[in-house]
Amino acid sequence: MSFPIAPLTIDEKTKRDTRILFIAKNALWDGTGSAEDGNHATYHVEMREVLKGLGLNLRVEDRFEVLFDKPDVDFVFPLLNRAGFFNSEMLCPLLCERAGIPYLGASPILRGLSDDKHLAKRAVRDAGVPTAPWAIYRRGAPIDPAKCPEGTRFVVKPNNSSASWGVMDATDWPTVEKAIHGVHELGHDALVEPFIDGSDVEVPVVTVNGEPVILPMMIFRQADPSHLRTYQEKRDLVDRSQKYSLDPFENPEMIAKITDYTQKAMQEYRPFDYGRWEFRVNEETGDITFLELNLNCNLWSQKVFGRAANLAGWTQEQLIETILAESLRRHGLMA
């Protein structure tokens, strides 16, 4: 069955007259050498070339400083998210707000809510979506063992991170406590939750004509359901071909449940233009558990969004143009 939603387009007048700033850490990378961010650098370069190919009135930058004094642009496409300091996810939209420039994506406070895994889990729990028990250990606050959920294996991770950066394994309170200190030493608050066997289902969502639309779901199907995926694997810095694969998710009953959960969970974040919700699923038992969400997430053609768009019959260019067109229209920059 074909995907029922057609991609959006940007009219030629808007392309010509709307001055758009694309800002990303590797936006000016020339593709030579070895980029420190692995495939993330390749992704930023691809985004730059797609935006250029759309014929936009485009300016490309890679530093927050260009937003300190109001730049001569009408709209910002911000991908300068993981900038190497705590809560950096909020800075680009905050600077846009300060300069009075419309931008793609959710507001700073919603970006912060989504980026704080503890607060995001509280929000989805209030919406009636199942999530694993957890404990938050903020830097500088007491490390109380009584807060730790029960379990025989735990995941301890930075409360604000992406692509499993800083994730640690633990099996009892002494190893949990050691991992908490390790996360704190990285400059982050620590989130602790029981490890759940299974694979991650990724739910990409775009907004079309004011309404969130779920693209075809994907699954990181693991050869070993007990394997804890690492940052190096997710950034393609090491070979992970024998550990898991990214495949279309084709379980109708579970898709229906995940769709319901995602629709409940996303209401807290509207308008957000685009985002990805993640669930851990056990295909044998049918259990579905919310993990986290990522607004302004990775749109690379080789990752979840690009692959899902392809399943929907959209090209990578149509995906990016749809997301941008919707936001331009929402901000009154396109009829």
Residue, then its C-alpha position, 0 to 999 in steps of 0.5 A: m500500500s502506498f504512503p497516503i501523504a504527498p511531500l510538500t514543495i517550496d514555491e520559487k518566489t519563497k526560494r528566491d526571496t527568503r534568506i535561509l541560514f543553515i548552521a551545523k558543526n560540520a556544515l563547512w567541512d570539505g569532505t577530506g580527511s577524517a572528521e571527528d564525528g564519524n558519519h555525523a560529518t557526512y550527514h551535515v555535508e549531505m544536508r548542505e548539498v541538498l539545501k543548495g540543490l533545492g535552489l534556496n537563498l542559502r548561507v552556511e555557517d558552523r558557529f553559534e557566534v554568527l547569531f550573537d549579533k542579528p545576522d541578515v537572514d529571514f530563517v534559520f535551519p539549526l543543526l548545531n545541536r551537540a556542541g560539546f557542552f551541557n544543555s547545548e541543544m537549547l542554545c541555537p533556538l535561544l539565540c534565534e529567539r533573542a535575535g527575533i529570527p524564525y527557525l526550524g524545530a521546536s521552541p527552546i523549552l521544548r527542546g530542553l524537555s525532549d533532551d532531558k531523558h528524565l523529564a521526557k519519561r515523566a511526560v510520556r508516563d503522564a500521557g499513559v505511555p509505558t516506560a521502564p522505571w528509572a532514577i535520575y542522579r543530578r550532579g551535586a545532588p546526593i547519590d541515594p541507593a534507595k532511588c535505584p530501580e530494581g533489576t539484575r542489569f542496568v543502563v547508566k547514561p548521560n541524561n542529555s546525550s545522543a547516539s549512546w554517548g557515555v552509556m555504561d553497563a552495570t549489574d549491581w549497586p556498586t557498579v551502578e554507583k561507579a557508573i554514576h560517578g563516571v557520567h558525572e565526571l563527563g559533566h552530565d547528570a546520570l540516568v539509571e534504568p533496568f536493561i531491557d532485552g529487545s530491539d529499538v523501533e524508531v518512529p520518525v514524525v514530520t509535520v504536514n499541513g499542521e498535523p504530525v505524520i508518522l513515516p514508516m517505522m524502522i527497527f534496529r534489529q539486534a542479532d543479540p537482544s542483550h547487546l548494548r549498542t555503543y556510540q562508536e557503533k552508532r557513528d560508524l566509527v567501528d564495524r557493527s555489521q554483525k551486531y544489528s541491522l536497520d530494517p523496515f518494521e513490519n509487525p502490524e499489531m505492534i505498529a498499531k500500538i506504537t502508533d497510539y503511544t507515539q500519538k499520545a506522547m507527541q502532543e506535549y511537543r507540538p509544534f516541533d516540525y520533525g522528531r523521532w520517538e524510540f521504543r524498545v520492543n520484544e517481538e517474542t513477548g509483544d512488550i513495548t517500552f518507551l525509551e526516548l525522543n529526539l527533536n531536530c534529530n538526524l535526517w541523514s539519508q542512510k539513517v532512520f529518517g532517510r530510509a523511512a522517507n524512501l519507504a514512503g516513496w519520497t526522495q531525500e530531497q523531498l523529505i528535507e523540502t517538506i520539513l522546511a516548507e512546513s516550517l516556513r509556512r508555520h512562521g508566515l514566510m510562505a503562503 
